[in-house]
């Protein structure tokens, strides 16, 4: 199986909320492609649209939100060792409460939500949450039969109650829950915040999804458990060829986990590159500012910790053209505040949304008008 085989494609995703004070553009033209077995990291400040993008892929946008664009899921229909049938499913066109998306959500695409306190139903035990996911989406390989084309096809059967209980206990053990045989019958209020987070991770991983969306999955965990969870994700990625969309503020974690990183700012992707390339040679001024703000442990310096000047703009009053220009150290007056930058390719597997790298901007109508006004 080739690692470049596409799994999920997001094209020109836009999510707008029409509220009393105006229109909020939570996501404003986002694009990403996730391949099977690949880990894509998404980083950016709070409010830039990372979590809303994840919810859109799950078709869980709040009802007052208007979503446009395309979200294509490449679902495998059958596999017999000789050939594979793949169906393209437009997730954005499915009924959010319909049977079709329910088969995909939780089974093919699973999500670790950011807030464990509100993600577990308080009247059900930790084990029940895992058992429900396993019974709905997990199957056990059965006998092998021959079809009319004389190919061997392996049938699948439902998981029994005993097998589901065994899977639940094993998953709790693998995510670091002590005494999992007892904790499987514990209710959320009997667990700590970190244990609830680990239960949510166990629920998502128990179905062996094609894509795991991890939204700040290790925020409530100490570093030892965090390392254990990340190792478990990598193990499943290797065994079931699972892809991961990793959303985080922790640049150290995303550097360790991701093959490719997308940097978001105010609903748009501003840079996309292979992880090594992005950390070694960031191109966009916002990416450079993010990496410069990381404190270096063990190094003594008289210099103050670098910060990004200014504040994140109000979603009701976004800056013109490049939304980052009021905070950008390389702001070009008359250009960055007049011409919207395009998300363009500047090298192999390297994309940037910045006029510093847009060679076509002098030929645009806006640029010609600026030049004429100056003359």
QUIUR-V956402 format. One record per residue. PSI is psi as a letter, one per 20 degrees, with the letter a starting at -180 (* if undefined). OMEGA is omega in whole degrees, 0 to 359 (999 if undefined). D_LAST is the distance of its C-alpha to the last C-alpha in Angstrom with 2 decimals. Layout:
BEGIN
psi omega d_last
PSI OMEGA D_LAST
PSI OMEGA D_LAST
END
This chain:
BEGIN
psi omega d_last
p 182 59.11
p 180 55.59
h 181 53.46
j 180 50.45
p 185 52.22
q 178 49.99
g 179 51.49
p 176 48.85
p 176 45.37
p 185 42.92
o 175 40.02
l 181 37.12
p 177 39.38
p 178 38.23
o 182 40.48
q 177 39.51
p 178 41.70
o 183 41.45
a 186 42.88
h 184 43.23
i 180 40.10
a 181 37.86
p 177 37.30
p 178 37.72
n 184 36.22
g 174 38.82
p 190 37.91
m 176 34.62
l 184 34.63
q 179 36.97
p 174 38.32
q 175 41.18
p 180 44.01
p 180 47.33
r 178 49.84
p 179 53.60
j 184 54.71
q 172 51.21
o 178 50.10
p 177 46.57
q 176 45.50
p 182 43.06
r 180 41.76
r 181 39.49
r 177 39.78
p 178 42.05
j 183 40.64
i 176 38.32
j 184 40.42
g 183 42.85
h 180 46.07
h 175 44.81
g 179 43.93
g 180 47.47
h 178 49.00
h 178 47.09
h 176 48.64
i 185 52.00
l 181 51.13
k 177 51.73
p 178 48.61
q 188 49.74
h 179 50.49
j 178 47.73
q 178 45.12
o 184 43.42
p 173 43.09
r 184 41.22
a 182 40.75
p 171 43.48
o 187 46.10
p 176 48.32
p 179 51.58
n 185 53.36
p 176 56.98
p 182 59.87
h 181 62.54
q 179 65.25
p 184 65.93
j 180 69.10
h 180 68.42
h 181 67.46
r 181 64.55
p 175 62.37
p 181 61.20
p 179 57.86
p 176 56.67
p 181 53.10
p 176 53.24
n 182 50.31
h 183 50.91
i 181 48.26
i 181 50.28
q 174 53.65
p 182 55.42
h 181 55.00
j 184 58.70
r 181 59.99
h 184 62.46
g 181 60.00
h 179 57.60
h 176 60.65
h 181 61.86
g 183 58.56
p 180 57.90
h 179 60.16
f 179 61.58
h 180 58.85
o 180 56.09
q 184 57.24
p 170 55.38
o 185 56.15
q 187 54.81
h 186 53.27
o 183 55.78
h 183 59.43
h 183 60.88
j 183 59.84
i 179 60.10
p 178 63.89
p 188 66.21
h 184 68.48
j 179 71.63
q 182 71.61
r 177 72.46
g 180 70.23
h 181 72.33
g 180 72.02
g 180 68.22
g 181 68.63
g 180 71.58
g 180 69.68
g 181 66.78
g 181 69.25
h 182 71.38
h 193 68.38
i 184 66.44
p 179 68.62
q 181 71.08
p 177 73.67
p 180 74.18
b 182 77.41
q 178 79.52
p 182 78.15
r 176 79.03
p 179 78.49
a 183 76.72
i 179 77.32
j 179 75.07
k 175 77.30
q 179 74.48
p 179 75.25
p 182 73.55
p 178 74.07
r 178 74.82
q 179 73.74
r 179 75.68
q 177 74.93
p 177 75.31
r 180 78.58
g 180 78.83
g 179 80.37
h 179 77.68
g 178 74.93
h 178 76.56
g 178 76.77
g 181 73.08
g 180 72.17
g 180 74.25
g 180 72.88
g 177 69.23
h 178 69.90
g 184 71.52
h 177 68.62
j 171 66.04
j 176 68.17
p 179 70.09
q 180 73.40
m 185 76.61
h 179 74.89
h 177 78.25
g 184 78.46
h 180 74.76
h 180 74.48
j 180 76.42
q 177 74.42
q 183 72.31
h 182 68.73
i 178 69.88
j 181 72.25
q 175 69.47
r 179 66.99
g 179 63.24
h 178 63.00
h 176 65.91
h 178 64.34
g 180 61.19
h 175 63.41
g 178 65.22
g 178 61.92
g 179 61.11
g 179 64.62
g 183 64.19
h 184 60.97
i 186 62.36
h 182 65.82
i 183 64.73
m 186 63.20
r 172 59.93
h 179 57.62
p 174 54.68
p 174 54.99
o 183 52.20
o 182 52.68
n 184 50.78
l 190 51.29
i 186 54.83
k 184 56.02
g 186 54.61
j 187 58.06
q 175 59.88
r 191 60.87
h 181 59.79
g 177 63.09
h 178 63.11
g 179 59.40
h 179 60.19
g 180 63.11
g 180 60.99
h 177 58.32
h 179 61.12
g 178 62.57
g 180 59.25
h 179 58.98
g 179 62.61
h 179 62.16
h 180 59.01
h 186 61.07
h 182 64.16
j 177 62.69
l 182 59.25
p 173 57.54
q 182 53.76
p 167 52.29
o 190 49.15
o 180 49.15
p 184 47.20
q 169 47.32
i 185 45.79
o 183 47.99
h 177 45.92
g 179 49.09
g 183 50.89
h 177 48.09
h 180 47.78
h 189 51.50
h 195 51.69
q 170 48.57
h 183 47.79
q 183 44.23
p 173 42.11
p 179 39.53
p 181 37.44
q 174 36.58
o 178 34.26
l 173 34.15
i 181 35.69
q 170 33.71
p 181 34.57
i 177 32.04
q 176 33.98
p 183 37.04
r 171 38.95
q 187 42.45
g 181 43.94
g 181 44.32
g 183 40.77
g 180 39.30
h 181 41.35
h 185 40.90
m 178 37.17
p 184 35.36
g 184 31.80
p 179 30.35
h 179 29.70
g 178 32.04
g 179 34.77
h 180 34.50
h 177 34.82
g 182 37.84
h 180 39.62
h 182 38.92
j 179 40.61
p 176 43.92
q 180 46.52
o 183 48.39
p 177 52.11
i 179 54.11
p 178 51.25
p 181 51.27
q 178 48.00
i 182 46.94
q 177 43.52
q 178 43.02
p 181 42.74
q 178 39.18
r 174 37.81
p 186 34.81
q 177 33.02
a 182 32.65
q 173 34.57
p 184 34.70
q 176 32.68
p 179 34.60
i 178 35.04
i 182 34.42
m 182 31.00
q 176 29.32
q 179 25.88
q 176 23.02
d 178 22.10
o 185 24.01
i 181 26.96
i 191 27.57
h 178 24.22
i 182 25.62
j 188 28.37
p 177 26.70
i 180 26.76
k 180 23.98
p 178 21.58
o 181 17.89
p 181 15.89
i 179 13.39
f 185 15.35
h 180 19.04
j 181 18.85
h 187 16.82
o 176 18.28
p 180 22.09
q 177 23.43
q 177 25.96
n 188 29.39
q 180 29.35
p 180 31.86
j 180 31.07
a 179 34.59
p 180 38.16
k 182 39.09
p 182 35.89
q 182 33.37
q 174 30.54
n 183 28.17
p 180 25.22
i 176 21.63
h 183 22.76
j 182 24.75
n 183 22.82
i 185 21.50
i 189 20.56
h 179 17.96
i 182 14.83
i 182 16.36
r 180 16.79
h 180 15.40
g 180 14.44
g 179 12.44
h 179 10.58
g 178 9.93
g 179 8.75
g 180 6.29
h 179 5.15
h 178 5.49
h 179 3.80
* 999 0.00
END
